[in-house]
């Protein structure tokens, strides 16, 4: 029994040594295969390096302008004394602002909405810079336009678009491209909001952010003013239709609250978002990172070369 056990241990050790020797032979063979094809690997890596370098140099600079915003909560304190009338306000069809409501979420969704973008397009000439620009000339401070998409001399679109897209970009198509350039982030701890725009031109990126902030404040303000004015009209009708002094007094309080809302809105340019850090035209590009593009392209070429050499050796064997 002892002899059998010793023999088994010896055989296991011999098998492990053979497996180890086999692994060493396989690794040595693999290294020899790669070394014999080192010229192929080097040339393929160099070609990938040149292609990635050309791609990195061809890509135009993209600049990103950002603004830091805070939510304007003015007006909530003046309405805190009217919270007890929320039931009566609901019956009367009047909505009182809730101090606990996060107005920033609504503002963010309005910024990304097609409705706001439509007004943004109608009030600003953004369609050509958005859909036809392909670079920016820093020396002349002018935007480069793709002549295959838009003819500057004739001022018309000449792109060859496949249906259902038309020659002139639609509002829906332009909105999709715009959302790719727009970035909005919210700090959960501070509640501050950062809005950014990427574009070939740093000046356009800055101007577009300023216009977006103005439009979202104006849109929310106009909605609240219109709602408050409708509520005031309705409440005045209810006062004329009731003879109860207590109800009339409560209706007058609601009218006062809605009147304060209108006055505060009209007197506050930054109605929803207040600008803490205004946007600027960035001096340095945000992308592309040409060094990373060259490194990744060269690495991919190196890996593909090794894969090609090993597959070729495998097929031969």
Secondary structure, 3 states (H helix, E strand, C coil): CHHHHHHHHHHHHHHHHHHHHHHHHHHHHHHHHHHHCHHHHHHHHHHHHHHHHHHHHHCCCEEEEEEEEEECCCCCHHHHHHHHHHHHHHHCCCCCCCCCCCHHHHHHHHHCCHHHHHHHHHHCCCHHHHHCEEEEECCCCEEEECCCCEECCCCEECCCCCCCCCCCCCHHHHHHHHHHHEEEEECCCCCCEEEEEEECCHHHHHHHHHHHHHHHHHHHHHHHHHHHHHHHHHHHHHHHHCCCHHHHHHHHHHHHHHHHHHHHHHCCCCCCEEEEECCCCCCCCCECCHHHHHHHHHHHHHHHHHHHHHHHHHHHC
